[in-house]
């Protein structure tokens, strides 16, 4: 399945995605898909990194082409308050975001 479609479905259904990023297995809660310099990016909260929960909740930026072995998993998530879809960096480049 196409990586774009996997991320779009995960955002729409508020389900996590799993992938390998920088040689680490990550579980992400994707909040927005957008473009920057003609490349696709997803901002997501890292739920799990190599089997460990991060110490703090933060929104990370991931280049979609850098997420390998991307799959959607049956693990729901809630929108994090740290996500602001009205942030100026998303203006005019947002493809899809959770509401």
C-alpha positions in Angstrom: 0.0 0.0 0.0 1.2 3.5 -0.8 2.8 5.4 2.2 0.6 8.5 1.5 -2.5 6.4 1.7 -1.4 4.7 4.9 -0.7 8.0 6.6 -4.0 9.6 5.4 -6.0 6.6 6.6 -4.2 6.7 10.0 -4.9 10.4 10.4 -8.6 9.9 9.4 -9.1 7.0 11.7 -6.8 8.2 14.4 -4.8 5.0 14.4 -1.1 4.7 14.9 1.5 3.8 12.3 4.7 1.7 12.7 7.8 2.2 10.7 11.6 2.2 10.8 13.1 5.7 11.1 16.8 6.2 11.4 17.3 2.5 12.0 14.8 2.5 14.9 11.4 0.9 15.0 8.8 3.6 15.9 5.1 3.8 16.6 3.7 7.2 15.7 0.4 9.0 16.2 0.2 11.0 13.0 -1.5 14.4 13.3 -0.9 16.1 10.0 0.5 15.4 6.5 1.9 18.4 4.6 4.5 19.5 2.1 7.8 21.4 2.5 10.2 22.0 -0.3 8.1 19.7 -2.5 8.6 16.8 -0.1 6.0 15.1 2.1 6.2 15.3 5.9 4.2 14.0 8.7 4.1 15.6 12.2 3.4 12.9 14.8 3.8 12.1 18.4 6.2 9.2 19.1 4.3 6.6 21.1 7.1 4.1 21.2 10.7 4.0 20.0 12.5 0.6 19.9 10.0 -0.7 22.5 10.4 2.2 24.9 8.0 5.0 25.7 9.6 8.5 25.3 10.0 10.5 28.6 8.0 13.4 27.3 5.2 13.9 24.8 6.3 16.0 21.8 5.4 16.5 18.2 8.1 15.3 15.9 8.6 16.0 12.2 9.2 13.0 10.0 10.0 13.0 6.3 7.6 10.5 4.7 10.3 9.1 2.4 12.4 8.3 5.5 9.7 6.1 7.1 10.4 2.5 5.8 8.2 -0.5 6.3 5.3 1.8 7.0 2.1 0.0 8.3 -1.1 1.2 10.0 -1.7 -0.6 13.3 -4.8 -1.1 15.4 -3.9 1.3 18.1 -6.0 4.4 18.5 -4.8 7.8 19.8 -6.3 11.1 21.0 -5.3 14.4 19.5 -2.5 15.9 21.6 -3.0 19.5 22.9 0.5 20.4 21.7 -0.7 20.1 18.1 -1.9 23.4 16.6 -3.2 22.9 13.0 -3.3 26.7 12.7 0.5 27.0 13.2 1.9 29.3 10.4 4.3 26.5 9.2 1.2 24.6 8.0 -0.4 27.5 6.1 -1.1 26.6 2.5 0.8 23.3 2.6 -1.5 21.1 4.7 -2.8 18.0 2.8 -4.7 16.4 5.7 -4.9 16.9 9.5 -6.9 15.6 12.4 -9.5 18.0 13.6 
